[in-house]
Amino acid sequence: QIAAMYCGSGLCKLGGAFHFRRIWSGTTLQAYTFDSMWSRPGGEVTWALQAFAVQSPRLLIPAAISALFFEVAFPFAVTSYGAGLFFTFMGLSFHTGIYFLQGFDFLSQWCPVYFLFALHKDASIRSLMMTMEDGFNATLNFEASGFVLAYLYTMISMMVSLVMLDVWYGEVLPWSCCPMFLVPRNLFSQDMPRWWTMTGRPDQRNAGYMDPLMYSPVSTKHYMPEED
């Protein structure tokens, strides 16, 4: 399920690049970092990193490409113990960068899940397929067990993620393909989305928030009149 969610998020970014005919690269990371300077500025270390990043879009290209590779290729983490360690390191680096550049705290609430990959020394494609087969057979036999529920939950999550259901249908929580940051952006392009929202809520400006501000003039859920 975790691997599918990461992969789905990466596929959303590739789909966004294809749809808008724009490469998801350094300028996109620059734009989202610029947004976070206003909504989640953090402390002095974060300010310095954000200022440096916004002024250095070319240096953000390797970071953007690495992040995209990490997400799309994450399913390989379950193929071997070495791959699990590699993607654990990439994941911790990925979310550490997100915390300091954009103020999202996935380190404390999400990153402990990497122990599943870092400590699973028997991970292999064969063991994965055997587990999937066991879950499929248990479901066909209508076995009343937590394993069947976990299997069905994982299968639905994989389907939602890999077909990017959130993008073309809408949210189907608790499952998600994690489509955040899928729009490739450029702060200096006239034909790309450029919008911000000002708010008086002081707690929204603290680093460590899991979600960004969702209010925008293009959101159908949070309508903003033209005079505002």
C-alpha positions as CSV (number, residue, x, y, z in Angstrom):
1,Q,0.0,0.0,0.0
2,I,2.7,2.5,0.9
3,A,4.7,1.6,-2.2
4,A,1.6,2.1,-4.3
5,M,0.8,5.5,-2.7
6,Y,4.3,6.8,-3.4
7,C,4.2,5.5,-7.0
8,G,0.7,7.0,-7.5
9,S,1.9,10.4,-6.4
10,G,4.8,10.2,-8.8
11,L,2.6,9.1,-11.6
12,C,0.3,12.1,-10.9
13,K,3.3,14.4,-11.3
14,L,4.2,12.8,-14.6
15,G,0.6,13.0,-15.7
16,G,0.6,16.7,-14.8
17,A,3.7,17.3,-16.8
18,F,2.2,15.6,-19.8
19,H,-1.1,17.4,-19.5
20,F,0.4,20.9,-19.1
21,R,3.3,20.0,-21.5
22,R,5.7,21.2,-18.9
23,I,8.7,19.4,-17.3
24,W,8.3,18.8,-13.6
25,S,11.6,20.2,-12.5
26,G,13.5,22.9,-10.6
27,T,11.1,25.7,-11.4
28,T,8.2,23.7,-9.9
29,L,10.0,23.1,-6.7
30,Q,11.0,26.7,-6.6
31,A,7.3,27.8,-6.9
32,Y,6.1,25.5,-4.2
33,T,9.0,26.6,-1.9
34,F,8.0,30.2,-2.6
35,D,4.5,29.4,-1.5
36,S,5.7,27.9,1.7
37,M,7.7,31.0,2.6
38,W,4.3,32.7,3.1
39,S,2.2,30.0,4.6
40,R,4.7,28.0,6.6
41,P,7.9,30.1,7.0
42,G,9.3,28.1,10.0
43,G,12.4,29.4,11.8
44,E,15.6,31.0,10.8
45,V,17.2,27.9,9.4
46,T,14.1,27.3,7.2
47,W,14.1,30.9,6.1
48,A,17.7,30.7,5.0
49,L,17.2,27.5,3.1
50,Q,14.0,28.7,1.5
51,A,15.7,32.0,0.3
52,F,18.6,30.0,-1.1
53,A,16.3,27.6,-2.9
54,V,14.1,30.2,-4.4
55,Q,17.1,32.0,-5.8
56,S,18.7,28.8,-7.2
57,P,16.2,27.0,-9.4
58,R,18.9,25.2,-11.3
59,L,20.2,23.7,-8.2
60,L,16.7,22.4,-7.4
61,I,16.7,20.3,-10.7
62,P,18.6,17.3,-9.2
63,A,16.4,17.5,-6.1
64,A,13.2,17.5,-8.1
65,I,14.3,14.7,-10.4
66,S,15.5,12.6,-7.4
67,A,12.1,13.1,-5.6
68,L,10.2,12.1,-8.8
69,F,12.4,9.0,-9.1
70,F,12.0,8.1,-5.5
71,E,8.2,8.2,-5.7
72,V,7.8,6.4,-9.1
73,A,10.3,3.7,-8.3
74,F,9.4,3.1,-4.7
75,P,7.6,-0.2,-5.4
76,F,11.1,-1.7,-5.9
77,A,11.6,-1.2,-2.1
78,V,9.7,-4.5,-1.5
79,T,11.8,-6.5,-3.9
80,S,14.9,-7.0,-1.7
81,Y,16.5,-6.1,1.6
82,G,19.1,-3.9,-0.1
83,A,16.4,-2.1,-2.0
84,G,14.5,-1.5,1.2
85,L,17.5,0.1,2.8
86,F,18.1,2.2,-0.2
87,F,14.6,3.6,-0.4
88,T,14.5,4.1,3.4
89,F,17.5,6.4,3.1
90,M,16.0,8.2,0.1
91,G,12.7,8.5,2.0
92,L,14.2,10.0,5.1
93,S,16.2,12.4,2.9
94,F,13.1,13.3,0.9
95,H,11.0,14.1,3.9
96,T,13.8,15.9,5.8
97,G,14.1,18.2,2.8
98,I,10.3,18.7,2.7
99,Y,10.3,19.6,6.4
100,F,13.0,22.3,6.1
101,L,12.0,23.7,2.8
102,Q,8.2,23.6,3.0
103,G,7.4,23.0,6.6
104,F,5.5,19.7,6.3
105,D,6.3,17.4,9.2
106,F,6.2,13.8,7.8
107,L,9.3,12.9,9.9
108,S,7.5,12.3,13.2
109,Q,4.2,10.9,11.9
110,W,5.0,9.1,8.7
111,C,8.7,8.2,8.5
112,P,8.7,5.5,11.2
113,V,6.9,3.3,8.6
114,Y,10.2,2.9,6.9
115,F,11.2,0.4,9.5
116,L,9.0,-2.0,7.6
117,F,11.4,-1.8,4.7
118,A,14.7,-1.3,6.6
119,L,14.2,-4.3,8.9
120,H,12.6,-6.8,6.5
121,K,15.6,-8.9,5.7
122,D,13.5,-11.6,3.9
123,A,12.0,-9.2,1.4
124,S,11.8,-10.5,-2.2
125,I,9.5,-10.6,-5.1
126,R,8.8,-14.3,-4.4
127,S,7.7,-13.6,-0.8
128,L,5.6,-10.7,-2.0
129,M,3.8,-12.8,-4.6
130,M,3.2,-15.6,-2.1
131,T,1.7,-13.1,0.4
132,M,-0.6,-11.7,-2.4
133,E,-1.6,-15.2,-3.4
134,D,-2.4,-16.1,0.2
135,G,-4.6,-13.0,0.6
136,F,-6.4,-13.7,-2.7
137,N,-7.1,-17.3,-1.7
138,A,-8.3,-16.4,1.7
139,T,-10.6,-13.8,0.2
140,L,-12.1,-16.4,-2.3
141,N,-12.7,-18.8,0.6
142,F,-14.5,-16.1,2.6
143,E,-12.2,-16.5,5.5
144,A,-13.2,-14.3,8.4
145,S,-9.8,-12.9,9.4
146,G,-7.9,-9.6,9.8
147,F,-5.6,-10.8,7.0
148,V,-8.5,-10.7,4.5
149,L,-9.5,-7.2,5.5
150,A,-5.8,-6.0,5.3
151,Y,-5.6,-7.6,1.8
152,L,-8.7,-6.0,0.5
153,Y,-7.8,-2.6,2.0
154,T,-4.3,-2.9,0.3
155,M,-5.8,-3.9,-3.1
156,I,-8.2,-1.0,-3.1
157,S,-5.4,1.4,-2.1
158,M,-3.2,0.1,-5.0
159,M,-6.1,0.5,-7.5
160,V,-6.8,4.1,-6.3
161,S,-3.1,5.0,-6.4
162,L,-2.1,3.4,-9.7
163,V,-5.2,4.7,-11.7
164,M,-4.8,8.2,-10.0
165,L,-8.5,8.1,-9.0
166,D,-8.3,11.4,-7.0
167,V,-7.3,13.3,-10.1
168,W,-10.2,12.4,-12.5
169,Y,-12.9,11.3,-10.0
170,G,-12.3,12.9,-6.6
171,E,-11.3,11.9,-3.1
172,V,-12.3,8.5,-1.9
173,L,-10.8,8.6,1.6
174,P,-9.3,6.8,3.4
175,W,-7.6,5.9,0.1
176,S,-5.6,8.3,-2.0
177,C,-3.1,8.6,-4.8
178,C,-1.6,11.6,-3.0
179,P,-1.8,14.0,-5.9
180,M,-0.1,16.9,-4.1
181,F,2.2,19.1,-6.2
182,L,1.1,17.5,-9.4
183,V,0.9,20.8,-11.3
184,P,4.2,21.8,-12.9
185,R,4.7,25.5,-12.1
186,N,6.9,28.4,-13.0
187,L,6.7,31.7,-11.1
188,F,7.7,33.7,-14.1
189,S,5.5,32.1,-16.7
190,Q,2.3,33.9,-17.8
191,D,0.5,30.7,-18.8
192,M,1.0,28.7,-15.6
193,P,-1.1,28.8,-12.4
194,R,0.1,31.5,-10.0
195,W,-2.2,32.1,-7.0
196,W,-1.9,32.8,-3.3
197,T,-4.3,33.4,-0.4
198,M,-3.8,35.7,2.6
199,T,-5.2,34.6,5.9
200,G,-5.3,35.9,9.4
201,R,-4.9,32.6,11.1
202,P,-1.6,32.6,12.9
203,D,-1.5,28.9,13.6
204,Q,-1.4,28.2,9.8
205,R,2.0,29.9,9.6
206,N,3.9,27.4,11.8
207,A,6.3,24.9,10.3
208,G,5.3,21.2,10.8
209,Y,1.7,21.3,9.4
210,M,0.8,18.1,7.5
211,D,-1.4,19.9,4.9
212,P,-1.0,23.1,3.0
213,L,-3.6,25.8,2.9
214,M,-6.3,24.5,0.6
215,Y,-8.1,27.8,0.0
216,S,-7.6,29.2,-3.5
217,P,-9.6,31.1,-6.1
218,V,-9.8,28.0,-8.3
219,S,-11.1,25.7,-5.6
220,T,-14.8,24.8,-5.9
221,K,-14.9,23.8,-2.2
222,H,-13.7,27.1,-0.9
223,Y,-15.2,29.8,-3.1
224,M,-13.6,33.2,-3.0
225,P,-15.6,36.1,-4.4
226,E,-13.8,38.3,-6.9
227,E,-14.0,41.3,-4.6
228,D,-12.0,39.4,-2.0
